[in-house]
Amino acid sequence: MDYYGARTKNAAGVVTLESSIMTVRSIITRQVTVPPITSDFTSYLNMPEITAQSFVCVTLPDPTNENAALPSVFWSTGQLRVRRGAGLVLNVFILTYQ
């Protein structure tokens, strides 16, 4: 099944993903708990669902909580890296496009 019409913007309002010009092949949603940090204040999560054709969006489970802050999150093929977020629960959305 193909999905159409997904669009994301960054904090400056610049479109970072526009699927009206590309087909989204799959959308995977996972809720993960960030493992303990390593010596460089980073936690690593193995996520084989993230491919070179993926776009990843991470949110907090309760966006109405004014006291919660989303840590810095980076992704690469097969991996999610979270800076200073040990123990947090995060929603991870992985969009794979063609």
C-alpha positions as CSV (number, residue, x, y, z in Angstrom):
1,M,0.0,0.0,0.0
2,D,1.3,3.5,-0.9
3,Y,0.7,6.5,1.4
4,Y,0.6,10.0,0.0
5,G,0.6,13.5,1.5
6,A,3.0,13.3,4.5
7,R,4.9,16.5,5.1
8,T,7.2,17.5,8.0
9,K,8.7,20.9,8.8
10,N,11.6,21.8,11.1
11,A,11.4,24.6,13.8
12,A,12.1,27.3,11.2
13,G,9.1,26.1,9.1
14,V,11.3,24.6,6.3
15,V,9.8,21.5,4.8
16,T,12.1,18.5,5.5
17,L,10.0,15.8,3.9
18,E,7.4,16.2,1.2
19,S,5.8,12.9,0.2
20,S,3.5,14.4,-2.4
21,I,6.5,14.2,-4.7
22,M,7.6,10.7,-3.5
23,T,5.8,7.5,-2.6
24,V,6.0,6.5,1.1
25,R,6.4,2.6,1.1
26,S,5.9,2.0,4.8
27,I,5.3,3.7,8.1
28,I,6.6,2.0,11.2
29,T,5.7,3.2,14.7
30,R,7.6,2.0,17.8
31,Q,7.7,3.1,21.4
32,V,11.1,2.6,22.9
33,T,12.8,3.2,26.2
34,V,16.2,4.8,25.9
35,P,18.9,2.6,27.4
36,P,21.7,3.8,29.8
37,I,24.2,6.3,28.4
38,T,27.7,5.5,27.3
39,S,30.8,7.5,28.3
40,D,30.0,10.2,25.6
41,F,26.5,10.8,27.1
42,T,24.9,9.0,24.2
43,S,22.5,6.0,24.1
44,Y,22.4,3.7,21.1
45,L,19.4,1.8,19.9
46,N,19.6,-0.8,17.2
47,M,16.8,-0.3,14.8
48,P,17.2,-2.4,11.6
49,E,14.0,-0.8,10.2
50,I,15.9,2.4,9.5
51,T,17.3,2.2,6.0
52,A,19.1,4.7,3.7
53,Q,15.6,5.5,2.3
54,S,14.1,6.3,5.7
55,F,13.0,9.5,7.4
56,V,12.7,9.3,11.2
57,C,10.6,11.4,13.5
58,V,10.8,11.2,17.3
59,T,8.3,12.6,19.7
60,L,7.5,12.3,23.4
61,P,4.5,10.1,24.3
62,D,2.7,13.0,26.1
63,P,3.2,16.2,24.1
64,T,1.0,18.2,26.5
65,N,3.6,17.8,29.4
66,E,5.2,21.2,29.6
67,N,8.0,19.9,31.9
68,A,9.2,17.3,29.5
69,A,11.9,18.0,26.9
70,L,12.8,16.0,23.9
71,P,16.6,15.1,23.9
72,S,18.8,15.4,20.8
73,V,18.1,12.4,18.6
74,F,20.1,11.4,15.5
75,W,19.7,8.5,13.2
76,S,21.8,6.5,10.7
77,T,21.1,3.3,8.9
78,G,20.1,0.7,11.5
79,Q,20.7,2.9,14.5
80,L,19.1,5.7,16.6
81,R,21.4,7.8,18.9
82,V,19.9,9.8,21.8
83,R,22.0,12.4,23.7
84,R,21.3,12.6,27.5
85,G,17.9,10.8,27.4
86,A,18.5,7.6,29.4
87,G,15.3,6.1,30.7
88,L,13.0,8.3,28.6
89,V,10.1,6.7,26.6
90,L,10.0,8.0,23.0
91,N,7.7,7.4,20.1
92,V,9.7,6.7,16.9
93,F,8.1,7.0,13.5
94,I,10.1,5.6,10.6
95,L,8.9,6.5,7.1
96,T,10.5,4.6,4.2
97,Y,10.1,6.1,0.8
98,Q,11.0,5.1,-2.8
